[in-house]
Amino acid sequence: MPDDNLAEVALSGAMGSAVAQVAGLAAASQLGLDPVTTAALAGMSGTLAQVATARFYRRVGTMLGEAGDTAELEPQELVSRILDDEACLDLLLRAVEEAVWTRDATRLRFYGRMLARGVLANDDGTIVDDSVRKVRSLAALDPVDLQVLNHMATREQGWLKYETDEHRGTIALDLPEIKYMIDAVFARLDTNGLILSSAHSEEGAALGASWTITPFGRACLAELRRLGDDEP
């Protein structure tokens, strides 16, 4: 959906009311996400404040729209359910915090689906906590990180960064365009629990450390791929 249309959807009707309510919640939680307040403190002109506000509404509206569609709830009912559950409210505020910093529609929809998952969890704190973790992990990644994670998912065997091995893949050979970023990419993926090194295993000691995607990493990828499959 084009940006302009997203803005119209997010700023009108029930969705506009829901997003406005979420904006108030975010500001009240002192996350610094209220664009009007931010604009005023920064001495922005009225036009810039309007642009900032529209951008906030558009992004959060996209996220809430995805959450509502996934949970099959109207925007106001979705927000109402969230307000009745402290864990879901924490999830919402985390998702909003991340949503305002991305222009990537896929990420916004991912955050929305994680929010819906939390709302539908029926007080299962484990599911809500897992959803928060997925939101945090995806938010911490750069596009190149997802490129590498997707590539690593093409085979079950471990991956090496630079070395060659007939039994394992080598990222530097398969993705030469990111050769000088590999260490940084692997560090982010490892820190967020998406990949795991065999360095401390018996196999790693014998053959040299390799890297594999964790079950959590595969779960995140699966959700992102479902989003892609749902694209019109």
N, C-alpha and C positions, 0 to 999 in steps of 0.2 A: 504494500500500500504506500503511495507517495507520501512524502513528509507533510504536505499541505493537508491532505485528507486525514492523516493521523491527528494533526492539530485540531481539525474541526471535530473529529470524533471525541477527542479527549476533553475539549473545552465546552462541550454542549451536553444538555440533558443530564441523565442520571450519572453518566460517567464523569461529567464535569463536577458534579456535586461530590461524588466519591473521591475524586482526586483532590478537591479542595479540602475535604475532611482529612485525607492522608497528609496533605501539606501541613495542616495544623498540628497533627500528631507528631510529625517529624520535627517541626519547630519547637513544640512543647518538650520534646525529648532532648532538646539542645544539641541536635546533630548538625545544626547549621545548614539545614536543607531548605529553608524557606527563602525562595529567590527574591521576594519583595524586601524582606528584612536585610538580606545579604546586599541587595542593590543599594538600599538606603545607607547602610553602614559604609559601603564602598564609595558613596557619593556619585552613584551612576545617574545618568540622565533618565528622564521618564521613558524615553524610547528604549534605552538599554534594559531598563527594568522590565518593560513589557516583553522584550525578546527573551530575557532570562526566565520570566514567568511562563511564557508560552513553551519554551524548551522543556521546563520542568514538567508542565502539564502533559506535553506530548509523550515524553519518555515514561513517566509514571502511568499515564493513561494506557500506553501500549502494554505495560507490564500487568496492570489491573485487568485490562481487557482479556489478555491471555489467561490470567488466573480465573476470571469469571467464566470464560468459555470452557476451560478445562473442568472446573468444579460444577458447571451448569448452574451458576448463580448470577443474579443481577448484581451490578456493582455495589449498590447500597446494602444488599443482603450479605455480600461477601465481606464488606467492611464491618458490618454489624457482628458477624460471626467471629471475625478477628478480634474485635474489641472484647468479646466474651471469653477469650482465651489468652492468658498472659504469654504463653510460649509462642503462640501465633503472632501476637503483637510484636514480640521481639524479632520474629522472623520477618514480619512486614517491614519494620524499621531498618533491619539489615538490608533487605532487598531494595528498599527505597534509597538508602545511602549509596548502594552500588549502582542503581539504575541511573541516577542523575549524572554519573560520570562516564556513561558510555553512549555512543551513537549506534552501536551494533544492535540491530533489531533482533537478531538471534539470541543475543545475551539477554535482552529485555524479556523476550518470550520465555527463555529458560528460567529467569527469576520468577516470572509469573507462574510457570508450571510448578516450581518448587513451593511457591506460596499456596497454590491450590492443593498441593499434596499435603501441606501442613494443615490446612483448613479441614481437609477430609480425613485427617488422621484419627479422629474420634478420641482425642485426649491421649494419644500414644506419643509420649514425649520423645521416644527413640526416633520416630519418623520425623518429627519436627527438628530435632537436633541434627539428624542426617541431612535434612533439607537446608538448614543454616550452613552446615559444613560445605555442601555443594555450591551454595551461593558464594561463600567466601572463597572457595578454591577457584571457581571460574573467574571471579572478579580479579584474582591475583595474577591471571595469566595474560600474556601477550598473544596476538594472533599466531606468531611463529611457534609458540609453545603448543598450541592446538594442532598446528600443522605437523609437528613432530609426533605428538601423541597419536594422531590419526594414522601416521605412517607406521608407528610401532605396533599398532593394532592389526597390521596386515599379516603378521606371523606370530606364532606361539613361542618360538624360540627366543632366547635373550638377544639383546642388542649391545653392540660395542659402540663407543663414541668414535674412535679413530682407527683402531686396530682392525685387521682382517682375520677372518676365521671362517672356514668352510661350513661350520655348523651354526653360525650366528650372523646376523646382519650387521652392517656398519653404517651408522647414520651419516658420517662424513662423506662416504662414497655415494650413498643414495640421495642425499640432499646437500650437494656441494655448495649451493648458494647460501647456506647458513653455517658453513664450516667454522667461521670465527665467532659464532654465537652459541655453539653447542654446549659449552660448559655452563653458561648462564641459563640456557633453556633447561638443561637437566637439573640444575640447582632449584629452579622454580617448581618444576614438576615433582621433584623429590620432596621439597619442603611442604608441598601441599598434599602429599600422600598419594600422588597419582602414578608414580613409578617407584620401583624398589631395586636396590643394588644387591647382587649376589656376593658382594665382597666378603661377608662374614659367614657364608655358607661353605660347606666342604667342596662343593662344585666350584665356587668362586676361587677358593684357595688353590685348587688344582688347575683350573683353566684360565684364570684371570677374571676379574669382575665384569659381569654383564648386567644389563638392565632389562626389567620386564614391567609391564603395566600391572598395577595392583587391581584387585576386584573393585575397589572404590573408583579407580581411574576408568575402568571399563564401564561401570555404572553411569558415570558422568558422560562418557562418550556415547553410550547407548541413548541417553536422553537427548543429547544434542542431535544425534542422527534421526531420532524420531521427529524432532522439530523440522529437520531438512526434508523428511519424507512427507510432512504435512504441508509443505509449501505448495501454493497453487501453481 
